[in-house]
Amino acid sequence: MKLRRLQEKDAPHMLEWMHDEELVRHMHRDFSAMKLENCRNFIQHSVESGTDVHFAVADENDEYLGTVSLKDIRDRHAEFGIVVRRKAMGHGIAAAGMKEILRYGFEQLSLDFVFWCVDRRNRRALSFYDKNKYLRTEYAEIGVDAQYGNEEISRFIWYCHRRQKTVL
């Protein structure tokens, strides 16, 4: 597994997970209407964005397996996002991709913390984060002004992963 910049060749594989009803059922947005052109536009924007970082999670043959992101990077924090295609599930790909993007955020971008949220109904995602020992928190404890309404804030389970303090 490796992280690399998104490429136009990834678009058909992105569309595959976007149209996987079970996979996207409890995500923050409806992906069912997405078309190949939407994927291409997202890939192009990922190269130009100054506030977001999106990488492809790819296998040893450079095949796109998913996307991992740090979004709305500001004030030494960012919101995390990840999605992997069904064929990548159960192989440790998502855990490795997440670990790598967090390392990138802390080491390359000098972030202090990364946060994310999961719909309470998304049992697969909650199980993944809990199994990988990411700590749940309350939204108010994160201390950010994210683009979520009160109803969403209460509907989601929140996580926050902070930079490890180095002891000299």
BATI-275816 format. One line per field, with one value per residue (C-alpha): residue in three letters; x, y, z. Coordinates in steps of 0.001 Angstrom, whole numbers. Layout:
BEGIN
kevo: ala/...;
c1: X/...;
c2: Y/...;
c3: Z/...;
***
This chain:
BEGIN
kevo: met/lys/leu/arg/arg/leu/gln/glu/lys/asp/ala/pro/his/met/leu/glu/trp/met/his/asp/glu/glu/leu/val/arg/his/met/his/arg/asp/phe/ser/ala/met/lys/leu/glu/asn/cys/arg/asn/phe/ile/gln/his/ser/val/glu/ser/gly/thr/asp/val/his/phe/ala/val/ala/asp/glu/asn/asp/glu/tyr/leu/gly/thr/val/ser/leu/lys/asp/ile/arg/asp/arg/his/ala/glu/phe/gly/ile/val/val/arg/arg/lys/ala/met/gly/his/gly/ile/ala/ala/ala/gly/met/lys/glu/ile/leu/arg/tyr/gly/phe/glu/gln/leu/ser/leu/asp/phe/val/phe/trp/cys/val/asp/arg/arg/asn/arg/arg/ala/leu/ser/phe/tyr/asp/lys/asn/lys/tyr/leu/arg/thr/glu/tyr/ala/glu/ile/gly/val/asp/ala/gln/tyr/gly/asn/glu/glu/ile/ser/arg/phe/ile/trp/tyr/cys/his/arg/arg/gln/lys/thr/val/leu;
c1: 0/1164/-271/108/-1540/-4885/-4696/-7306/-6995/-8501/-11858/-13626/-12600/-13810/-17154/-17309/-17345/-19623/-22265/-21829/-25080/-24059/-20723/-22074/-25385/-24429/-21963/-22425/-23402/-25345/-22932/-25499/-25947/-22207/-20890/-17421/-17040/-17657/-14783/-12497/-13380/-12666/-9281/-8427/-9509/-7426/-4298/-5284/-6725/-4853/-6996/-7441/-5074/-6411/-4332/-5079/-4509/-2910/-1640/1747/472/-550/-4256/-6500/-8112/-9534/-9104/-7732/-8042/-7239/-9839/-10254/-6659/-6310/-5177/-3009/-5912/-7811/-10811/-9990/-11832/-11308/-13119/-11877/-13343/-14999/-12118/-9723/-11788/-10530/-6891/-5575/-5502/-7716/-5793/-2462/-3776/-5142/-1923/49/-2164/-2071/1723/1772/-489/1588/5063/4645/1832/2686/-911/-1694/-4785/-7079/-10782/-13600/-17151/-19186/-22930/-24148/-25749/-22457/-21522/-18730/-16882/-17408/-16082/-13046/-12086/-12725/-10768/-7843/-8040/-8995/-10625/-14171/-14759/-17465/-17682/-17289/-14007/-12445/-12580/-13206/-15850/-16668/-19341/-21960/-25361/-26534/-28614/-25587/-23303/-25616/-26184/-22482/-19889/-16793/-13138/-9995/-6408/-3729/-52/2041/4209/7908/9795/13466;
c2: 0/3496/6995/9018/11970/11242/10711/10822/7038/6692/8182/4922/3248/6268/6047/2344/3055/6081/3799/1048/1605/-309/1474/5035/4541/6489/8982/12742/13170/11365/9924/7970/10750/11167/10663/10017/13735/14532/12208/13824/17278/16176/14803/18055/20119/17935/19110/22789/22983/24981/23892/20170/17260/14180/11105/7860/4722/2424/-1151/-2438/-2316/1354/459/2944/1356/4437/8057/9464/13171/15994/18697/22324/22555/25635/26728/23589/21141/19351/17103/13551/11467/8036/5650/2413/249/-2986/-5068/-3344/-4081/-6602/-6402/-3646/-1147/1440/1189/1631/4523/6248/5833/7253/10329/11108/10846/13171/15667/15764/15603/17474/19898/20375/19780/19552/17394/15775/15162/13349/12203/9121/8685/6624/4146/3427/344/-715/2622/2843/-682/150/3257/1599/-1522/692/2437/5920/7776/9026/12510/15135/17713/20570/19095/19228/23020/23709/25501/22822/23223/21119/22065/21222/18268/16793/17410/15420/12674/11903/10141/12362/11357/13389/12237/14534/14822/12703/14809/14123/13556/14519;
c3: 0/-815/-924/-4111/-5782/-7394/-11149/-13889/-14325/-10809/-11817/-12856/-9596/-7602/-9342/-8401/-4642/-5100/-6623/-4008/-2107/1004/1227/970/2778/5926/4493/4799/1186/-1521/-4062/-6122/-8705/-9316/-12810/-14188/-14926/-11234/-10325/-12888/-11562/-7992/-9039/-10839/-7822/-5512/-7310/-7103/-3581/-996/1948/1271/660/-1108/-1862/-3614/-1604/-4176/-4240/-5421/-9032/-8590/-8731/-6931/-3860/-2179/-1198/2039/2816/5160/4577/5598/6823/9024/12463/12779/12438/9681/9172/8129/5553/4023/1744/200/-2498/-1419/-2837/-385/2725/5236/4126/6413/3531/5246/8529/6733/4623/7694/9623/6690/6146/9880/9822/6807/8566/11728/10155/6863/7677/11384/12454/16150/15689/13159/13759/11991/12532/11723/11458/14433/12019/10230/12252/9892/10211/13982/14415/12265/14273/17613/16642/15624/19024/17852/20706/20629/21941/22245/19474/21970/23226/19766/19785/16096/14102/11535/8878/10668/12011/15532/14299/12524/15484/17736/15133/14624/16737/16904/16959/17509/17092/18467/17651/19975/22251/21843/25082/24974;
***
